[in-house]
Amino acid sequence: MMTLLSRLWSDWRSKSRYREVSRVCVPLVTGMAATTVMEFTDRIFLSHYSVEAISAVVPAGVTAFLLLCLLGGVSGYVSVFIAQYHGSGRPERVGAVLWQGIFFTILSGFILLLFASFATTPLFTLVGHSPGIRSLEEIYFKILCQGGILYVAVQTLSGFFTGKGQTRPVMLANILGMAINIPLDYALINGLWGLPELGIRGAGIATVIAWAVTAGFLTLCTFSLGQRREYRLFETMGLDREIFFRLLRYGVPGALQYSMDIFAFTFFILMVGRMGTEPLAATNIVISISSLAFMPALGFSCGISSMAGHALGRGRPKEARAAAWSGIHILLAYTLILDVFFIFTPEHIVSIFIHSNGTSGQYKEISQMAAKILGLVAAYILLDVFYMIFAGVLKGAGDTRFLLLAISGASLACMIVPLFVGINYMGMGIYAAWSCIVVFIATLCLLISWRYREGRWEKMLVIEKNEKE
């Protein structure tokens, strides 16, 4: 019996990839944790500034993030191309791929400026929030879009390093951005250290400055002497139509998949806003807290996507499977710890967002509502682990069309239609609305898990086949 157990243990350890997964994913998680902390503190500062500010920042921020993720998701998909080229032993193609991402970044900047100029007011008028909140939403949204080219640039340059499995520069860049953002955010919101009091406008400006610092750091790392020589970055500069349109072919569905996920939550927030200020503020607080689980899962998903690309480029899909399950085990351990706090001490977590003098009935109602919602969050973040990891594998293989179809169908059936009908015509309450999210994530988990187990992704590639093979 002991011999059998020892053999099983040895076999399990030989197939696990905990060390490799940690090496690739933990820096990404740390970098995204820095981004999460930046957003987290941003919303804490605004929640202390005014109820209107915290009520406006999440709808406007998530709406802007929806657009930024669509564009950044396409440019950032260079990571999958780079991973598969590395895995197949063709690093000479990396420079050409990077430049196509840079050209798409420039195009994205023009798109974002047009959106900020002509779509901001009609969009938030359509949403239908109160005039005071709507004016703040428009200010924050417009600032993020005007500086959004910097966010897309960060995704492109991060994809260069993530695709190679060198994620430490991405981590350092995000930590640097956080270190700049937090004190600047606090000062610009409240008017400290000689800076003007700008409220939500100051929060937007601080975020854009942080993106600029992050993009600048990654640019220096990308075009260092060693990188320029190894990948012939200046020699490969130019538009390669074949790679550019292949990037669009795979990157657009992949970006739309993630954007549809964000859109479902954006639609959720906008619909909840019609219930009133208190449900909207409670929802915004809970979404800010749940990002503590979402961002690490997203970091692992990006890392696993890169590892899957490397493995498939080498023709070794079993390595991708081992990496996926190792990532799931690590994420589950982290998520279960969060669930303990969400279930047993929700009031203490929510209290971080409540002003020290927030003893009014309005603040008390928001606090109690948010604490109850955290119980539902505890359920769906466990399911989200499987969805994010398996989706990372499929994305690393190039199975982006299925991902888009799955997220589109699930969001329509489980979120958009039920919420629109329920809130507008049936008097749906805040807890029933949050239950839709649990059903949404559960459906995605089942669909993506089925596709992963089917195994079609094991034979996919986004790059051309190596003629030397």
Beta strands, then each sheet from edge to edge (+ up, - down):
end
